[in-house]
């Protein structure tokens, strides 16, 4: 009888132990499923309100596509951006979306990043690198759109000065060239590059020059003031980075020439949109930074889960630019405020 009881006890213990083993395996499996939630990073090329909009899009993408998203804005240029990318590799993120500051000289470094994680570009491309896809617009075409806006503003021609952050970026170089080629009625050639210091004359328009500021806002304003001093006969000033048009407006206001000299803008800074409403800005060509952020997370999350179908054959997800003028600024601004959580704010106009 004692032997039978002992045998029953042993059998019962083995059954319980076996059940515990099954539960343990399920718990580990559950933990594995949680570990599959993608961790992705969105890296900009600087600090600007433009990137705050993109951050909102990336955060929305994280919620929509079940991903943990970190957004990084390098304040100190190329070396800072590369440090951020190196740190992200050490942390073992599943994918990175970056707007390269100097794609020509970054290609080798970007290839090393791409060898260790899924790498895509947004806003500005690095076409010679091993990135998987570029998310953004064709900056050359968008530049030509901006050039057409100048033509609409000054139909009889005039003298134009261009302001931009830096020309090392692929998007900046192509955007500026598009403006120039449109004003000089040239054929399309995104590979063309005119020296920023050269005066370029066409049949009706003269491009007096291009000044860069390397994301230094004080220098950006000083550039506009310097252009006004050296070229008091300038007819239009074109700002090609988001912060350039507001700095141009400040310089014009200080010189008491606000409304006299035409301002043609790029991107959707609040001061630019308010300038369109006030009549001090003729119009702006806008990107869609919100979608840059959202689509970047969508692609990286899919790649992390093994879905390569999100990579188009031509390697580009095109998010077209738009021209915004007084007739559609209110609707555009209202939609922007809704997407960025500012829809409760009162419109400045």
N, C-alpha and C positions, 0 to 999 in steps of 0.2 A: 504493500500500500504506500509506503514511504517513497519507494522508487517511482511509482506512478505519479505521485504528487510532484516529485522533483522534475520528472520529465515534462509534466504540464507547465511547470513554472519556467523551464528553459525555453519551451516552445513559445510561450506567451512573451517572454523577453525578446526572442528573436523577431517575432511579429512586430512588436513595438519599435524595436531598433530599425527594422526595415522601413516602417512608416516614417520614422524620423529622418531616415536617409532620403526618402522621396521628397519630404517637405523641404529638406535642406537644399536639394537640387533645384526645386521650384523657386526657392528664395534667391538662389544664385542666378537662375535664369531671369528672374524679374529684375534683379540688379543689372544684369547684362543689357536688358531692354532699355532701362533708364540710361545706361551709359551710352546708348546709341543716339541720344539726343545731340544733334550736331552743335559744335562750338565753332562759330565763325567770326571773322573780324572784318570790319569795314574801315579802311585807312584812307584818309584824305591827303591832299597835297598842301594843306595849310589850314589856317583858322579864319573862318569867314561866316557870315550869316547864311550864305549859300549852303555851307556844309551843315548848318543847324537844321535846315530843311531836309537835307539828305539823311541826317541822323534820325529824324522822325520817321522817314520812310524805312530805314533799316530796322528800327525798333518795331514798326508795324509788321514788317516782314518776319521778324523773329516770332511774333505772336501767331501770325498766319501760317507759318511753315514749321512751327515747333522747334525753334532753334534758340540757343543762347548766343546773343550778339553783343560784341564789344565794338565801340566806335572810337577811333583814335585820330586826333588832329595834330600833326606835327607843327609846333610853333617856330622851329628853328631851321626849316629847309631840309635839304637833301640828307645830311648826316643824321638828322633827327628822325626822318622817315625810315632810313635804313636801320637805325637802332630799334625802332618800334617793330619793324618786320622781323628782326633777329630775335627780339624778346618773344614775339608771338610763336616763332618756331620752337623756341625752348619750352614754351607752355604747351606745345603740341596741339594747336588748333586744327580743326578739320579742313579749314579753307580760309583764304584771304582774298578780299577784293581791294585793290589799291589803285589810286590815281597817281601814276608815276610822275615825279618832278622833272627828271632828266632821263627820258627813256633811252636815248642813244648811249649814254655813259652808264646807265643802270642795267643794261641788258644782261650782262654776265651775272650780276648779282641776282636779278630777277629769275634767271634760269636756275640758280641754286635754290631759290625759294620754291620754284615750281617743282623741283626734284623731290621736295620733302612734304609738300602739301598741295591741295588744289589751289591754283592761282588764277584769278581773273582780273581784268582791268575795268575801270569805269571812268567816265568823264574824259580822261586823257589816256590814249592807248600806248602800248609798247609793242608795236606790230612785229618786231624782229625777235621778241622774246618767246619763251615757251608757255606763255599764258594761254589759257584754254578758250577764252572768249572775251570780247570787249563789249561793254554795255554803255551806250551813249548815243550821241548823234554824230553826223558827219560835220566836223567843225569847219571844214572848208566851205561846204554848202551853206552852213549857218552864217559864216562870214560874208558870203555873197548876199544872203538875205539882209544882213545889216547894211551892206553897201547899197542895196536897193532902197532901204529906209532913208539913207542919206540922200539919195537921188530924189526921193519923194519930198523930202524936207527942203532941199535946195535944187529945184528943177532947172534953174538957170545956171547951175554950176557954182563953184566956190572953192575956198581954201580950207583944208581939213587937217586936223592934228589927231593922232591916235595915242591912246594911253592903255597900258596893259601891265600885268604883274611881272611876268617873265616870259622869255621866248624859248627857253630850253624845253618847255613842255610841248608835246606833240599837238595838243588841242590849241594852245596859244598861237603857235607858229602857223598852223593851218587856218585858224580863225582870222588872224590879222591879214594873211595873204589873200583870203577870200574877199575881205573888204576892199583891199587895194585893187585886185584884179577886176572886181565889179566896177569900181569907180573909173578905172582906166579902160574899161570896155575890152578887156583881154579875153582870150579863150580860157577855158578851165584847165588849170594845171596845178594840182595840190602840191607838187614837188617844187614849184617855183619859190624862190626866196629873195626878197628885196632887202637890202641893208636898211636897218632901222634909222640910220642917220641920213639917208639919202632923201632929197626932194624929188618926188615923182610927179611928172606932169602928163596929163591926158588932154583930151580935146576940150573938156569942160571943167574937170576937177584937178586940183593940185593937192597931193598929199605932202604936207610940209615936213613930216617926220613922225617917229614913234618913240615914246619914252617909256621905260620900264622902271619898276619900283621894288621888285623882289618881295612883295607882300608887306612892305614898310608903308603904313598909311600916312605917316608924316611926309615921307618922300613922295608918295603919290599925290598929295595935295600940293607940295612944293613944285612938282613937275607941271601941274596945271597952271600954277601961278607963273612959273618960268616961261611957259609957252605963251601966256597972255602978254608977258613983258616983252618977249623977243618977237612975237608975231601979233601985234595989236589988230592987224587986219584979218585975223583968222575968222572964218565964217561958221565953222562947226567943230565941235570937239567930241570924239568918239571914245567911250570908255568900254573896254572889252572884258574886264573882270568885274565881278559883282560890286566890289567896293569902289571901283573907279568913277562911275557916274556921280555918286553922292559927294566924292571929293572934288570933282569938277564943279558941281553946284556950289560947294562951299567957296571955292576959289572965285567963281563968277560973282557970287554975292559979295565977297570981300572987295572985288574990283568994281562993284556997282554996274555989272554988265549982265546980270541975270535976266534972261528973256531976250537979250539982244543977240547973243551968240547961241546958235542951236546946239542942243545936246542930244546925241544919239547913244543909246545905252545897250548893254547886254546884261542879261539875268534880271532877277526879280527882287532886288533889295527894296525894302519898304519906302525908303526915301526916293528911289527911282520911280516907283509906282505913284507915289504922292506927287512927284514932279510931273508925271504924265497928266494927272488930274488937274494940277495947277497950271499946266501949259508951259512949264519951263523945261520939260523933256519931251522931245518929239515922239519918241516911242522906244521900245526895247525888244530885242530878240531874246526869248527865254528858253532855257532848257527845262528839264523836269528832274531836278535833283531828288525829289521825293521818290520818284520811280527808280532813279539810279540806286538808291539805298534799298528799296523794296525788292527790285529785281535781282540785285546782287545777292541778297540773302536767299531768295527763291532758288537761284542757280546753285549756290554753294550748298544749300541744304539737300537739294536733289543729288548733287555729285557725291556728297558724304554718304548718301543712302544707296549709292551704286547706280543711279539713273543718269546715263550719259546722253540721253535723248535731248537734254536741255541745251546742248551745244549745237548751234546751227552750222550748216556746211561752210558758210562763208566766214564763220568765226566772229560774227557781230550781231548783237541784239540792238536794233535801231530804235531809239526813242526820239522822234523828230522834234525839231525846234519849232517855235511859233513866234509870230510877230504880234506884239501887244501895243495898241495905240489907245487914244482916248475913247474910241467907240466900244472897246471891250475890256478896258482896265478894271471896271467895277466887278464884272462877273469873274474875271480871272483872279482878282484879289480876294474875293469872297471864297472862292474854291480853295485858294492857297491857305487862307486862315482856317478853314474847316479841316484841312488835312494836317495842319501843324498844331491844332488845338487852340488857335487864337480866334475862333469864330465868335467868342463872347466879347472880344475887344471891340470898341467903337472904331469905326473907320475914321482915319485921320482927316478925311475931306468932309 
